[in-house]
């Protein structure tokens, strides 16, 4: 199983949306070559949910519907349905089949269904689904990229200029280091160092650090060591990509997303009696962010955190990024 603290869905969603052309080029190069990338591609998440809302056939990391233009052919544009599947599921191929014909029925346009299989079962690689009855056949065949196929190519992945080479390596290393804090720390540090060796632009590095932090969760004391190593790397290379404010922002964004993910999971069946626990968790997360920026908290700040309501925690979490002082975070003019 994955580490109970490992969450793959949000980093994959973020990466696909930010770097979709690279996603296609890395996993599906033949399809990438047929798309006109000089024209905008459009993500249609709400439209996809409307199409498949009553066809929930198992959990997955990500599903995306994207409208793209093609270089050749009669159609001006087509739809691409992308699935990133994290676990082995008997119904997965059927879901690809159902989603494909529903999207076609909705838009009356060609639909390409593509799958990235991010599970750990090397032999599981469904590529089709269909049926034949009374001489009538209905079948879908879909391209698949299997992440376990890359496990012996880590050096090649990390040397790639494609963001998804690095992301694939990060995903594999996350799976390989579950419940192994020291090994995960070393793998994460290796990934961070590789980022700076690529000399990518600042925002790309921030994006990928965010993904690494979300994927490769570590105890706070080891994460602090990662950030210290990052400071050393930047000093040696005489660059400053990640400021202290941006580090807090990365941590805050990840913390907020994890809280939202937990809440979403609770809604499915165990919401009752958990609001108090959720507020307590948000309070602890905010306390860590405040301490990272302002140092040990005085008693008055700890007391305010301890008695805060959920909406107050939300307001203070926003303020921690830009407030010049600890007092300003809490809206205090007199720290006494």
Helices and strands as residue ranges (DSSP letters): H 9-18, H 20-27, H 29-33, E 42-43, H 45-52, E 62-69, E 77-85, H 92-107, E 111-117, E 128-133, E 136-141, E 143-146, G 147-153, H 154-159, H 163-176, H 181-197, H 202-215, H 220-237, H 244-267, H 275-294, H 299-306, H 310-319, H 326-329
